[in-house]
Amino acid sequence: MRVIARKTLKDFWVRHADAEPALRAWFHEARSSRWKSFSDIRSRYRSADALPGDRVVFNIKGNNYRLIIRIHYNTGIVFIRFVGTHAAYDRIDATTI
């Protein structure tokens, strides 16, 4: 998959250093994956949840952080839409971000 944009993840882990190993691992795994449907994601990430509009939410570092992506399965592009604390996630509308 092509992940856009790694900089969003990096900017977050600079502020939250404890999230860096988990976000780096997610990034490298996503980049080497070929997800064709949500079930491909779910087979690897059991806690991932599908959202409307081809969005997926991941629990990062034991659910301390959340990552929302929007994925274009047909082109293999993953867009980082949100990365934040669980509290910040509760303040957004994950279905439209």
C-alpha positions as CSV (number, residue, x, y, z in Angstrom):
1,M,0.0,0.0,0.0
2,R,1.1,3.6,-0.5
3,V,0.7,5.5,2.8
4,I,0.0,9.2,2.6
5,A,1.4,10.9,4.7
6,R,4.1,9.4,7.0
7,K,4.8,13.0,8.2
8,T,1.5,13.0,10.0
9,L,2.6,10.0,12.0
10,K,6.0,11.4,12.6
11,D,4.7,14.7,13.8
12,F,2.5,12.8,16.3
13,W,5.2,10.6,17.7
14,V,7.5,13.6,18.2
15,R,4.9,14.8,20.7
16,H,4.0,11.4,22.0
17,A,7.3,9.4,22.0
18,D,5.7,6.3,23.6
19,A,3.6,5.9,20.4
20,E,6.6,5.9,18.0
21,P,7.3,2.1,18.0
22,A,3.7,1.2,17.5
23,L,3.1,3.8,14.7
24,R,6.4,2.8,13.0
25,A,5.4,-0.8,13.1
26,W,1.9,0.0,11.7
27,F,3.4,2.1,8.9
28,H,5.9,-0.5,7.8
29,E,3.4,-3.3,7.8
30,A,0.8,-1.2,6.0
31,R,3.3,-0.2,3.4
32,S,4.2,-3.8,2.7
33,S,0.6,-5.0,2.6
34,R,-1.9,-5.4,-0.3
35,W,-5.2,-5.0,1.4
36,K,-8.1,-5.6,-1.0
37,S,-10.9,-5.4,1.5
38,F,-11.6,-4.7,5.2
39,S,-11.5,-8.4,5.9
40,D,-7.8,-8.4,4.8
41,I,-7.2,-5.7,7.5
42,R,-9.3,-7.4,10.1
43,S,-7.5,-10.7,9.7
44,R,-4.3,-9.0,10.9
45,Y,-5.7,-6.3,13.2
46,R,-8.5,-7.9,15.2
47,S,-9.4,-4.6,17.0
48,A,-9.7,-2.6,13.8
49,D,-13.2,-1.2,13.1
50,A,-14.7,-0.3,9.7
51,L,-16.3,3.1,9.4
52,P,-18.4,4.5,6.6
53,G,-16.5,5.9,3.5
54,D,-13.8,3.2,3.5
55,R,-12.4,4.5,6.7
56,V,-10.8,2.2,9.3
57,V,-9.9,3.0,12.9
58,F,-7.0,1.2,14.6
59,N,-6.2,1.0,18.3
60,I,-2.6,2.0,18.8
61,K,-0.4,1.1,21.8
62,G,-3.0,-0.8,23.8
63,N,-5.8,1.6,22.9
64,N,-4.0,4.7,24.3
65,Y,-4.1,6.2,20.8
66,R,-6.3,6.0,17.7
67,L,-5.4,6.0,14.1
68,I,-8.0,6.6,11.4
69,I,-7.2,6.0,7.7
70,R,-9.2,6.3,4.5
71,I,-8.3,3.6,2.1
72,H,-8.8,3.3,-1.6
73,Y,-8.6,-0.5,-2.1
74,N,-8.6,-0.4,-5.9
75,T,-5.6,1.9,-6.1
76,G,-3.8,0.7,-3.0
77,I,-3.6,4.1,-1.4
78,V,-4.0,4.7,2.4
79,F,-4.6,8.3,3.6
80,I,-3.9,9.1,7.2
81,R,-6.9,11.1,8.4
82,F,-6.3,11.3,12.1
83,V,-3.9,10.2,14.8
84,G,-4.5,11.2,18.3
85,T,-5.2,10.3,21.9
86,H,-8.2,8.4,22.8
87,A,-9.6,11.6,24.4
88,A,-9.0,13.6,21.1
89,Y,-10.7,10.8,19.2
90,D,-13.8,11.1,21.3
91,R,-14.1,14.8,20.3
92,I,-14.1,14.2,16.5
93,D,-16.6,12.7,14.1
94,A,-14.6,9.7,12.9
95,T,-17.0,9.1,10.0
96,T,-16.3,12.4,8.3
97,I,-12.7,13.3,9.2
